[in-house]
Amino acid sequence: MIYVLFPAFNEEESIGAALAALGSAMRGHAESYCAVLVDDGSTDRTVAVAEKAAAELGGALELRVLKHGVNQGLGAGLKTGIRWCLEHARDEDVLVSLDADNTHPPALIPGMVQLLRSGGYDLVIASRYQRGAVIHGVPGYRRLLSDGGRFLFQALFYIPGVRDYTCCFRAYRIPVLRRADYVYRDDWLTARGFEAVMDLLLRLRQLGIHAAEVPIELQYEQRVGRSKMRVLHTIRRTLALLGARFVERFGRYSRRNVQARLSQAQAAGARA
């Protein structure tokens, strides 16, 4: 099973197209897909449009809807969706996260999953910084922000195989998410806004993950409406996050301490 996670807030104008694109991407593939829509307190018809789109696929795509009563932010949407998937998935399953605004092409998912499994990776990222990537319609200030963030993250938190730290379009092995959930517990997925995408990667970094990237064709001009990202707010929260995670990696969540926790969990499992 491939679980495809869509955190969404007021995406009635784009979620139908995103689910239809997912249906087209999975057509002809033997493995089952489940779209997991986390409705983060939407005040529009996001859920109704998603359910109509799934119905129009004739039952070919399973849709699960998880709801927040009020808007809690992207981090909470990711947390709710990932925790639900961990409760229902098997270790051989895969979780894919992507934006609900129809800017990420689901057609990449089969190839990402194949690379994840055949290459023995924990994580595969759809990257804007791999040869062959194409970016349409992204404003200059957003590209500058992403480029600056990339160099800063690579300098402070280098991860072999990773160049794009801010793209949400990723495929994860379920076991690596289970390990992170065990290690971090209540400190897992605590960032609220768009910085949560980066924080998730920083947390996984301490587990010693093996990651790879594939080039993406980013269709930002297909986005309907204005971006919900508040740029200056996101920059401030991201810098605060970087400082906190930089300090933590020499203390409680150092690579050594994280590995010790994982060893304890494995030993406990062997005794059970």
C-alpha positions, 0 to 999 in steps of 0.5 A: 500500500502507498499512503499519499498524504495531503495536508490541506487548508481551504484548497477547494479549488485545487484538491479535486485536480490533485486527486484526479492527477493521483488517480491518473498516476496510479492507473495501471499500477498493481499496488493499491493507493490510499489518499489521506486528506488532513482537513486542517480546519478548512472553512470552504468545501475542501472535503466535499470537493475531495470526496466528489473527486474520489467518487468520480474515480469509480472507487479506484482510489481509497480516500480517508479524511481526517479533520481538525476542528480549527486550523492548526498549521501545516505541522499539525496536519503532517503530524495527524496524517503521519500518526494515522498512517503509522497506526494503519500501515505495514512496514513494507508500505510507503508514505508519500507527502505532497502539497494539496494545491496541485503544484506537485505532479503525482506522476512522479510517485511510482518512480520515487517508490521504486527508487526507494525500494530498489535502492534501499533508501529511507527517503526519496525527495522530489528535488528542485536541485537535481539535473533535469528539474524544471520550475514553472511560475515560482516568484523570484523571492520564493526561489531566492528564499529556497536557494538561501535555505538550501545552502544554509541547511547544507552547511549546518545539517548536511545529509548525504544525497539531499539538496532540497530541504524545503520541498514537501514532496517526499516518499518515506519508508514506514519503518524510518518514521516509526523509529523517529516517532519512538525516539522523539515521542512528544517532541516529534512534529512540533513545528507549526508552520511551513518550517515543519517540512524542514524540521521533519527532515532534521529529525530524521537526519539524526537517525542516520538516514539514507536519502536520494532525490529525483528531479521535479517539474514544479508547476507553481503556475497551476496554483489557484489563489495566493500562497498561505505562507507568510514569508517573514514569519516563516523566515523568523521561525525557521531561523529559530528552529535552526538554532534549537536543532543545532544546540540539540544535536550536541545534547539530548538528541545527539546522533549518539543518544538517538542511536542508543535509544534505537538500540534499546528499542531493538533489544526490547523487541528481541526480548519480547 
